[in-house]
């Protein structure tokens, strides 16, 4: 994981509930972008993986899978995103 990546561990939380948590987090980013007049847009991407109790797959494999999902989402977001915005419209 790089310097701008975070790992959330949500014990006992199914993927559907994790997605709902992510939606709430995204809403906070949206609020920041609407309320603060910055010359850039704050954005974030995510990837979710579920570890089952009897799963013997190494944790690094789960992290790698979530990372791949996150990077795919990041590519889709960046394709639609205008990175710099005009804070002084005339």
Backbone bond lengths (Angstrom), bond angles and torsions (degrees), N, CA, C in turn:
res aa  C-N    CA-C-N  psi(-1)  N-CA   C-N-CA  omega(-1)  CA-C   N-CA-C  phi
1 X - - - 1.449 - - 1.519 108.41 -
2 X 1.315 115.01 139.14 1.458 121.36 -178.91 1.516 112.32 -85.85
3 X 1.322 115.36 -176.77 1.458 121.71 -176.22 1.513 114.42 -69.38
4 X 1.327 118.26 -20.36 1.463 119.92 -179.91 1.525 111.62 -110.72
5 X 1.313 116.12 24.19 1.460 121.04 179.03 1.527 109.90 -117.38
6 X 1.331 114.53 145.31 1.452 120.80 -179.42 1.519 109.25 -129.33
7 X 1.291 116.30 146.95 1.455 122.58 178.36 1.523 108.05 -114.60
8 X 1.314 116.19 122.85 1.460 121.31 174.94 1.512 108.11 -106.58
9 X 1.298 116.82 129.64 1.459 122.42 175.64 1.523 106.43 -109.28
10 X 1.320 115.92 121.27 1.461 121.63 -176.34 1.524 108.71 -120.88
11 X 1.338 117.25 82.65 1.473 120.48 -177.53 1.523 111.79 -59.13
12 X 1.327 115.11 132.55 1.457 120.74 176.19 1.512 114.83 75.49
13 X 1.336 117.45 6.28 1.466 120.74 -178.68 1.524 108.87 -100.06
14 X 1.333 117.68 119.96 1.468 119.56 178.19 1.531 111.10 -70.31
15 X 1.339 116.00 162.88 1.464 121.38 -176.98 1.530 112.03 -55.70
16 X 1.325 117.53 -39.86 1.463 120.65 -178.91 1.524 111.30 -62.20
17 X 1.316 116.86 -41.46 1.469 121.33 178.59 1.521 110.06 -69.25
18 X 1.332 117.58 -38.08 1.469 121.03 176.85 1.519 110.38 -61.09
19 X 1.328 117.14 -38.52 1.470 120.68 177.25 1.525 111.00 -63.03
20 X 1.328 116.80 -39.91 1.470 120.15 178.28 1.529 110.80 -64.64
21 X 1.305 116.64 -38.20 1.474 120.59 175.81 1.516 108.83 -62.79
22 X 1.340 117.22 -43.43 1.461 120.99 179.17 1.527 111.51 -61.12
23 X 1.325 117.46 -39.58 1.466 121.17 178.46 1.527 109.84 -59.56
24 X 1.312 117.46 -41.70 1.472 120.81 178.13 1.527 110.96 -64.23
25 X 1.308 117.43 -40.78 1.466 121.29 178.18 1.523 109.74 -62.79
26 X 1.349 117.39 -45.01 1.463 121.15 179.14 1.518 111.70 -60.78
27 X 1.309 117.33 -36.06 1.468 120.94 178.56 1.531 111.00 -61.68
28 X 1.322 116.98 -35.14 1.465 120.11 177.40 1.525 110.72 -66.85
29 X 1.329 117.56 -40.58 1.469 120.39 176.14 1.524 110.13 -62.70
30 X 1.320 116.43 -42.83 1.464 120.88 179.10 1.530 110.64 -59.89
31 X 1.321 116.63 -42.66 1.465 121.33 179.16 1.524 111.18 -62.62
32 X 1.328 116.97 -43.61 1.469 121.22 177.81 1.527 109.50 -58.78
33 X 1.330 117.45 -45.87 1.457 121.07 -178.55 1.524 112.62 -65.50
34 X 1.320 117.48 -32.25 1.457 120.99 -179.98 1.524 111.98 -79.04
35 X 1.322 117.13 -36.52 1.462 121.00 -172.13 1.527 114.54 -93.19
36 X 1.313 117.33 -24.68 1.455 120.01 -177.25 1.519 109.62 -106.69
37 X 1.311 115.85 132.83 1.455 121.71 -176.80 1.526 109.60 -90.59
38 X 1.316 115.83 76.35 1.462 121.38 -179.89 1.532 109.04 -99.43
39 X 1.325 117.41 154.72 1.465 119.36 177.81 1.543 112.21 -78.71
40 X 1.311 117.82 8.50 1.459 122.18 -179.36 1.530 109.16 -143.79
41 X 1.301 114.79 164.79 1.465 122.49 178.18 1.529 108.28 -101.89
42 X 1.325 116.52 134.12 1.464 121.18 174.42 1.528 106.85 -89.22
43 X 1.321 116.04 126.35 1.461 119.52 179.16 1.521 109.32 -137.97
44 X 1.313 115.27 165.67 1.460 120.81 179.29 1.522 108.31 -151.39
45 X 1.308 115.24 154.29 1.457 122.32 177.92 1.519 108.17 -127.13
46 X 1.330 116.09 161.36 1.456 118.85 -178.48 1.523 111.63 -143.75
47 X 1.301 114.97 161.35 1.454 123.08 173.18 1.521 107.50 -144.46
48 X 1.314 116.66 134.83 1.466 120.92 -177.15 1.518 109.36 -118.52
49 X 1.293 115.88 138.38 1.460 121.89 171.48 1.526 107.72 -136.22
50 X 1.303 116.07 147.90 1.463 121.43 -178.46 1.525 108.27 -111.04
51 X 1.310 115.78 130.92 1.459 122.04 176.35 1.521 107.37 -104.73
52 X 1.303 115.56 119.74 1.467 120.28 179.06 1.527 109.69 -88.06
53 X 1.306 116.96 152.09 1.456 122.63 -176.09 1.522 113.11 -53.16
54 X 1.300 117.86 -43.44 1.459 121.56 -176.82 1.529 112.96 -91.45
55 X 1.315 116.51 9.73 1.462 122.02 -179.19 1.523 109.45 -74.75
56 X 1.312 116.27 124.64 1.463 120.24 -179.99 1.523 112.10 -103.49
57 X 1.319 116.10 11.61 1.461 120.98 178.22 1.531 109.12 -70.12
58 X 1.323 117.55 136.66 1.472 119.40 179.28 1.532 112.02 -58.97
59 X 1.314 116.54 143.30 1.472 121.79 -179.15 1.521 110.84 -57.43
60 X 1.329 116.95 -33.47 1.466 120.64 179.69 1.532 111.35 -61.06
61 X 1.330 116.86 -32.55 1.466 120.47 177.71 1.526 110.93 -67.73
62 X 1.318 116.66 -39.81 1.463 120.70 177.21 1.525 110.61 -64.90
63 X 1.312 116.21 -44.19 1.466 120.48 179.24 1.517 110.19 -62.84
64 X 1.317 117.09 -43.35 1.465 121.31 178.95 1.530 111.05 -61.55
65 X 1.330 117.29 -41.69 1.462 121.24 178.95 1.538 110.77 -64.40
66 X 1.322 116.90 -46.12 1.469 120.28 178.37 1.529 110.37 -63.07
67 X 1.322 116.65 -38.14 1.464 121.85 178.81 1.532 110.34 -63.10
68 X 1.321 117.11 -43.12 1.470 120.88 178.54 1.521 111.27 -62.40
69 X 1.326 116.84 -42.79 1.466 121.56 178.16 1.526 109.73 -62.31
70 X 1.334 116.35 -43.28 1.458 121.44 -179.99 1.532 111.10 -62.37
71 X 1.331 117.45 -43.94 1.461 120.16 -179.25 1.526 111.84 -66.88
72 X 1.315 118.04 -34.00 1.461 120.29 175.56 1.523 110.16 -64.66
73 X 1.329 117.06 -43.20 1.464 120.48 177.01 1.524 110.40 -63.26
74 X 1.311 116.79 -41.38 1.465 121.55 179.56 1.534 110.11 -59.53
75 X 1.328 117.47 -42.18 1.474 120.83 178.42 1.529 110.54 -61.85
76 X 1.328 117.13 -42.82 1.473 120.17 179.25 1.522 111.22 -64.69
77 X 1.330 117.21 -41.56 1.465 120.82 179.84 1.518 110.48 -65.05
78 X 1.316 117.37 -47.50 1.468 120.97 -177.80 1.525 111.86 -63.68
79 X 1.316 117.53 -30.38 1.462 120.00 178.63 1.531 111.08 -64.59
80 X 1.331 116.95 -28.29 1.464 121.41 -178.33 1.529 113.21 -100.98
81 X 1.315 117.32 -9.52 1.456 121.90 -169.07 1.517 112.46 -94.67
82 X 1.326 115.92 133.45 1.452 121.80 169.83 1.524 105.44 -90.78
83 X 1.324 116.87 112.29 1.461 121.25 -171.04 1.522 112.17 -68.30
84 X 1.314 117.35 -43.23 1.463 121.12 -179.15 1.530 107.24 -106.85
85 X 1.305 117.09 134.19 1.457 119.28 177.04 1.511 109.85 -121.92
86 X 1.290 115.73 153.73 1.459 122.00 -178.35 1.524 108.24 -79.95
87 X 1.343 116.44 117.22 1.466 120.09 179.52 1.523 111.50 -92.62
88 X 1.334 117.26 -3.22 1.459 122.08 178.72 1.523 110.31 -125.75
89 X 1.324 117.77 65.32 1.466 118.84 -179.68 1.526 110.81 -66.13
90 X 1.318 115.36 140.20 1.475 119.21 -178.90 1.490 111.64 -118.73
